[in-house]
């Protein structure tokens, strides 16, 4: 079992489009899976998880798409910090 796992949260926008939803819905769905993933990692003995939440490519997206993404990231980081993760 690896001690450290890195995860790039990628594909949420494509997933949302396939579902007929907006980008923010896809980004939130991806964010909603972080805590369960961390729980599963802990259960199997992974000691460290690195999450890549934002690519510099995302910074070039339109403002109406970028603003909700940054808000979602801010909320995820705040929630993880409050939970001591």
C-alpha positions as CSV (number, residue, x, y, z in Angstrom):
1,X,0.0,0.0,0.0
2,X,1.4,3.4,-0.9
3,X,2.0,5.8,2.0
4,X,1.4,8.9,-0.2
5,X,-1.2,9.3,-3.0
6,X,-1.6,12.4,-5.2
7,X,-4.9,13.2,-6.9
8,X,-5.6,15.7,-9.6
9,X,-9.3,16.7,-9.6
10,X,-9.8,16.7,-13.3
11,X,-12.7,16.0,-15.6
12,X,-15.4,17.6,-13.6
13,X,-16.3,20.1,-16.3
14,X,-16.5,17.3,-18.9
15,X,-18.6,15.2,-16.6
16,X,-21.0,18.0,-16.0
17,X,-21.4,18.7,-19.7
18,X,-22.1,15.0,-20.3
19,X,-24.9,15.2,-17.7
20,X,-26.3,18.4,-19.2
21,X,-25.2,20.5,-16.2
22,X,-23.2,23.6,-15.8
23,X,-19.5,23.6,-14.9
24,X,-20.1,24.7,-11.3
25,X,-22.2,21.6,-10.8
26,X,-19.4,19.4,-12.0
27,X,-16.8,21.2,-9.9
28,X,-19.0,20.9,-6.8
29,X,-19.6,17.2,-7.5
30,X,-15.9,16.6,-7.6
31,X,-15.4,18.6,-4.4
32,X,-18.1,16.6,-2.7
33,X,-16.1,13.4,-3.3
34,X,-13.0,14.7,-1.5
35,X,-14.0,13.9,2.0
36,X,-15.2,10.3,1.1
37,X,-11.9,9.8,-0.8
38,X,-9.9,10.9,2.2
39,X,-11.9,8.5,4.4
40,X,-11.3,5.6,2.0
41,X,-7.6,6.5,1.9
42,X,-7.4,6.5,5.7
43,X,-9.2,3.2,5.9
44,X,-6.7,1.4,3.7
45,X,-3.7,2.9,5.4
46,X,-2.6,5.8,3.1
47,X,-0.9,8.3,5.4
48,X,-0.7,11.3,3.0
49,X,-2.9,12.6,0.3
50,X,-2.0,15.5,-1.9
51,X,-4.9,17.1,-3.8
52,X,-4.3,19.3,-6.8
53,X,-7.4,21.5,-6.8
54,X,-6.5,24.0,-9.5
55,X,-4.4,24.0,-12.7
56,X,-2.9,27.2,-14.0
57,X,-4.9,26.4,-17.2
58,X,-8.1,27.0,-15.2
59,X,-7.0,30.6,-14.6
60,X,-7.6,31.4,-18.3
61,X,-11.2,30.3,-18.2
62,X,-14.0,32.9,-18.4
63,X,-14.8,34.8,-15.3
64,X,-18.3,33.3,-15.0
65,X,-16.7,29.9,-14.9
66,X,-13.7,30.7,-12.8
67,X,-15.4,32.6,-10.0
68,X,-17.6,29.6,-8.9
69,X,-14.6,27.3,-9.1
70,X,-12.5,29.4,-6.9
71,X,-15.4,29.7,-4.4
72,X,-15.8,25.9,-4.3
73,X,-12.0,25.5,-3.8
74,X,-12.1,28.1,-1.0
75,X,-15.0,26.2,0.7
76,X,-13.3,22.8,0.4
77,X,-10.0,24.1,1.8
78,X,-11.8,25.8,4.7
79,X,-13.8,22.7,5.5
80,X,-10.8,20.4,5.4
81,X,-8.8,22.8,7.6
82,X,-11.7,23.1,10.1
83,X,-11.9,19.2,10.2
84,X,-8.1,19.1,10.9
85,X,-7.4,17.2,7.7
